[in-house]
Amino acid sequence: MSADLAVPQLGEGLREVRIVEILRRAGDTVARGEPVYVVETDKSTVELEAPFDGTIERWTVAPGDVVAVGAVVALITLPEGVVPAAVAPRLAPTIPPRTRAHAREHGVAEAELARIPATSGKLMPADIDAWIARSGTPPVSAQDQPLSPEQRRLVFRMRRSAERVIPGTIAIEVDYRALEGVRAAGAEPSVVQVLAHAAARIAAGLPRFRATLVGDDTLRTHDAVNVGIALARPGDELVTAVVRAADRMTLDAFVREAWRQMREALRTGDQAGDDTQLLVTHLGREGVLDAVPTLVAPANAILFLGAPRADGRARVVMTFDHRIHNGAGAARFLAALRDALGAPAP
């Protein structure tokens, strides 16, 4: 027989985790207590063990997925005759198709069905009616739609960042026309690529801008600067394309690699990792002049480039992690960036 391998409860109030790594492949035999996959919670990274002996039949998740606590991540074939205590009959009532149809007609979301008590082993239309009578008729215009996997990953990272990062925000003005006037030997750079390349070169000389924070008390300084460029996908999805070792590249090499990674990120999804130190975003096409960008850890800073004003100036706004940088250090970085991009025209 097969048993479900589910995400255990790892802490009070924890609702979901991100799958970091699959340690054993389908077809592998595992023993109880052997680490089989790694998850990331809001606070730490944890190796999770097999709760019983068996053979992994198949995984239902992949690295990067965000799943709820209690969700099934794999099926394990048990040795013949073994029925571990962890494998118990599911007590949730079955939901016939006519009950689901009845719920839709009355505006009850699919996600609500599991919360409605059943008077028998099946959830019946009468149970739906009784629940509506007790709680009030839900609006028929409401419709639940699950977030996409990319958006769920972003929400997970943003919530984790909100719990850890102490943000600070400062801004400068630059000459937008100088950004537009930059040329490379190969493909023509976008203004955000010019900004990202300049930021990487400056970060190379400022060790804290090459760093990420491990926990709350360890600064990990990397040898190279990895820059993420925020991209919008259809459906208002946000993904990040990453150019690795950007500080070691000429502008021409950076632009070619940036275009390549941007195309790949739009096709396959987010590329940001634990060693992505800087993020860059731009909403110039939408005419947005100013914004306070949201920093997503482990990056230590994010730069927002605004659209040009009539006088040719544009704002560069930086949100930085105050656990890593203080105001003076952040100001030095922006001053160097302003000098590199050209001071605003008088």
C-alpha positions in Angstrom: 0.0 0.0 0.0 1.0 3.7 -0.4 1.2 6.3 2.3 1.2 10.1 2.1 4.3 12.0 3.0 3.0 15.3 4.3 4.6 18.5 5.7 4.5 18.3 9.5 3.7 21.1 11.8 7.0 22.8 12.5 5.9 25.6 14.8 2.9 27.4 16.2 1.2 29.6 13.7 3.2 28.3 10.7 0.9 27.9 7.7 3.2 27.2 4.8 6.7 26.4 3.8 8.9 26.7 0.7 10.4 23.5 -0.8 14.2 24.1 -1.0 15.6 20.8 -2.1 14.5 17.2 -2.8 17.2 14.8 -1.3 15.9 11.5 -2.6 14.6 10.6 -6.0 11.5 8.6 -7.0 12.3 4.9 -6.8 14.8 5.4 -3.9 14.3 3.3 -0.8 14.2 5.3 2.4 14.4 4.4 6.1 12.5 6.0 8.9 14.4 9.0 10.2 16.4 9.5 7.0 16.3 13.1 5.6 14.4 13.2 2.4 13.7 16.9 1.6 14.5 20.4 2.8 12.0 23.2 3.5 12.3 26.9 4.4 10.1 28.4 7.0 9.8 32.0 8.1 12.6 31.5 10.5 14.9 28.7 9.3 15.8 26.0 6.8 14.9 22.4 8.0 15.7 18.9 6.8 12.6 16.7 7.1 12.8 13.0 7.6 10.9 10.0 6.4 8.3 9.1 9.1 8.4 5.4 8.1 10.3 2.9 5.9 9.4 2.6 2.2 10.1 3.4 -1.4 9.4 6.9 -2.8 6.7 6.4 -5.4 6.6 9.9 -6.7 7.0 13.5 -5.6 4.1 15.9 -6.0 6.2 19.1 -5.4 9.4 20.6 -6.9 12.0 22.9 -5.4 10.7 26.4 -5.2 7.0 25.4 -4.6 5.3 27.0 -1.6 2.9 24.5 0.1 0.7 24.5 3.1 1.6 22.7 6.3 -0.1 19.3 6.1 0.1 19.2 2.3 1.1 15.9 0.7 4.6 16.2 -1.0 5.2 12.6 -1.9 3.8 9.1 -2.0 5.7 6.3 -0.4 5.1 2.6 -1.1 5.3 0.7 2.2 6.8 -2.7 2.7 4.2 -5.5 2.4 2.1 -5.8 5.5 3.2 -2.6 7.1 0.6 -0.1 8.2 2.3 2.7 10.2 0.4 4.7 12.7 1.0 7.8 10.7 -1.3 6.4 7.9 -4.8 6.9 9.2 -8.0 7.0 7.2 -9.0 10.4 6.1 -11.9 11.7 8.1 -12.9 14.6 5.8 -16.3 13.9 4.2 -16.5 13.3 0.5 -18.1 16.1 -1.6 -20.3 14.8 -4.4 -20.4 16.8 -7.7 -24.0 17.9 -7.1 -22.9 19.4 -3.8 -20.2 21.3 -5.4 -22.6 22.5 -8.1 -25.1 23.6 -5.4 -22.3 25.5 -3.6 -21.4 27.3 -6.7 -25.0 28.3 -7.4 -25.2 29.8 -3.9 -21.8 31.7 -4.1 -20.0 29.4 -1.7 -16.3 29.2 -2.6 -14.6 25.9 -3.2 -12.1 26.6 -0.4 -15.0 27.0 2.1 -16.4 23.5 1.5 -13.8 21.8 3.8 -15.0 24.0 6.7 -18.7 23.2 6.4 -19.8 20.4 8.8 -21.5 17.4 7.3 -24.2 15.4 9.0 -22.9 12.2 7.5 -19.9 10.9 5.6 -20.8 13.0 2.6 -21.3 16.8 2.4 -24.8 17.2 1.0 -26.7 20.3 -0.4 -28.7 20.4 2.8 -25.5 20.9 4.7 -24.7 23.8 2.5 -28.1 25.3 3.1 -27.8 24.9 6.8 -24.4 26.5 6.9 -25.7 29.5 4.8 -28.6 29.9 7.2 -26.3 30.1 10.2 -23.6 32.3 8.7 -25.6 34.4 6.2 -25.8 34.2 2.4 -22.4 34.8 0.8 -22.2 37.3 -2.0 -22.9 35.5 -5.3 -20.5 37.8 -7.1 -17.4 36.7 -5.2 -15.1 34.2 -6.9 -12.0 32.5 -5.4 -9.0 32.0 -7.5 -5.7 30.5 -6.3 -2.6 32.5 -6.7 -0.1 31.3 -9.3 2.9 29.4 -8.0 5.2 32.4 -8.9 2.9 34.8 -6.9 2.8 32.4 -4.0 6.6 32.3 -3.9 6.8 36.1 -4.0 4.2 36.4 -1.2 6.2 33.9 0.9 9.4 35.8 0.4 7.8 39.2 1.0 6.1 38.0 4.2 9.4 36.6 5.5 11.1 39.9 4.6 8.4 41.9 6.4 9.1 39.9 9.6 12.9 40.3 9.4 14.0 43.4 7.4 14.2 46.8 9.0 13.8 49.0 6.0 15.2 52.5 5.4 14.6 54.6 2.3 16.5 57.5 0.7 16.6 59.0 -2.8 18.6 61.1 -5.2 18.0 62.7 -8.6 19.9 61.8 -11.8 20.1 63.0 -15.3 17.7 60.5 -17.2 19.0 61.7 -20.5 22.5 60.4 -19.6 21.0 57.0 -19.0 19.3 57.0 -22.4 22.5 58.2 -24.1 24.6 55.2 -23.0 25.5 52.8 -25.9 27.1 49.4 -25.8 29.0 47.6 -28.6 26.4 44.8 -28.9 22.7 45.1 -28.0 21.3 48.5 -27.0 21.0 48.7 -23.3 17.8 49.7 -21.5 18.0 52.5 -18.9 17.4 49.9 -16.1 20.3 47.8 -17.4 22.5 50.9 -17.3 21.4 51.6 -13.7 21.9 47.9 -12.7 25.4 47.7 -14.2 26.5 51.0 -12.5 25.1 49.8 -9.2 27.0 46.5 -9.4 30.3 48.3 -10.2 29.9 50.6 -7.2 28.8 47.7 -4.9 32.0 45.9 -5.8 34.0 48.6 -3.8 31.6 48.7 -0.8 31.7 45.3 0.9 28.4 45.7 2.7 26.6 46.0 -0.6 28.1 42.7 -1.6 26.7 41.1 1.5 23.6 39.2 2.7 22.6 38.6 6.3 22.5 35.0 7.7 20.1 35.0 10.6 20.3 38.2 12.6 24.0 38.3 13.6 26.1 37.0 10.7 27.1 39.1 7.6 28.1 37.0 4.6 30.2 39.0 2.2 30.3 37.6 -1.4 33.2 37.9 -3.8 31.0 39.1 -6.7 27.8 41.1 -7.0 24.6 39.4 -8.3 22.0 41.9 -9.5 18.3 41.1 -10.0 16.1 43.0 -12.5 12.4 43.0 -11.7 10.1 42.0 -14.7 6.4 42.0 -15.1 4.8 38.8 -16.7 1.3 38.5 -18.0 -1.3 38.5 -15.3 0.7 41.1 -13.3 3.1 38.4 -12.1 6.5 39.7 -10.9 9.7 37.7 -11.5 13.4 38.6 -11.2 16.1 38.0 -13.7 19.6 37.7 -12.2 22.9 38.7 -13.7 25.6 36.9 -11.7 29.0 38.5 -11.2 27.7 41.7 -12.8 30.5 43.8 -11.3 33.1 41.9 -13.3 31.5 42.6 -16.7 31.9 45.3 -19.2 28.7 47.1 -20.0 28.5 45.3 -23.3 28.9 41.9 -21.7 26.4 42.8 -19.0 23.8 44.0 -21.5 24.0 40.7 -23.5 23.7 38.6 -20.4 20.9 40.7 -18.9 18.8 40.4 -22.1 19.4 36.6 -22.1 18.5 36.2 -18.4 15.4 38.5 -18.8 14.1 36.3 -21.6 14.8 33.2 -19.6 13.1 34.6 -16.5 10.0 35.6 -18.5 9.8 32.1 -19.9 10.7 29.9 -16.8 10.2 32.1 -13.7 12.0 33.8 -10.9 15.8 33.5 -10.6 16.5 35.3 -7.3 18.5 33.3 -4.9 20.1 33.5 -1.5 23.1 35.3 -2.9 21.3 38.0 -4.9 22.4 41.2 -3.1 20.9 44.0 -5.2 17.5 44.5 -6.9 16.5 47.0 -9.6 13.0 48.0 -10.7 11.6 50.6 -13.1 8.1 51.6 -14.0 9.0 54.3 -16.5 6.8 53.0 -19.2 3.8 53.5 -16.9 4.9 57.0 -16.2 5.5 56.4 -12.5 7.7 59.3 -11.2 8.3 58.2 -7.6 7.8 55.1 -5.5 9.1 53.4 -2.3 10.3 50.0 -3.5 9.7 46.9 -1.3 12.9 45.1 -0.3 12.7 41.3 -0.6 15.4 39.6 1.5 18.0 38.3 1.3 18.8 41.2 -1.0 20.3 44.1 1.0 19.0 46.9 -1.2 16.6 47.6 -4.0 16.7 50.6 -6.4 13.7 52.2 -8.1 14.2 54.3 -11.2 11.4 56.7 -11.9 10.2 58.1 -15.2 11.8 61.3 -16.5 10.2 64.6 -15.7 9.9 67.4 -18.2 13.3 68.8 -17.1 15.1 65.6 -17.9 15.6 64.6 -14.2 14.5 61.3 -12.7 14.4 60.0 -9.1 16.4 57.0 -7.9 14.9 55.7 -4.7 16.7 53.0 -2.6 15.2 50.9 0.1 17.9 49.2 2.1 18.1 46.7 5.0 18.9 48.8 8.0 20.3 45.7 9.7 23.2 45.8 7.2 23.4 49.5 6.2 23.1 52.7 8.2 22.1 56.0 6.6 25.6 57.3 6.0 26.7 54.1 4.2 23.5 54.1 2.1 24.0 57.8 1.2 27.6 57.2 0.1 26.4 54.4 -2.2 23.8 56.7 -3.8 26.3 59.6 -4.1 28.7 57.4 -6.0 25.8 56.2 -8.2 24.8 59.7 -8.9 28.3 60.6 -9.9 28.5 57.5 -12.2 25.2 58.3 -13.9 25.7 62.0 -14.1 24.4 64.7 -11.8 21.0 66.1 -12.8 21.1 68.9 -15.3 20.7 72.4 -13.8 
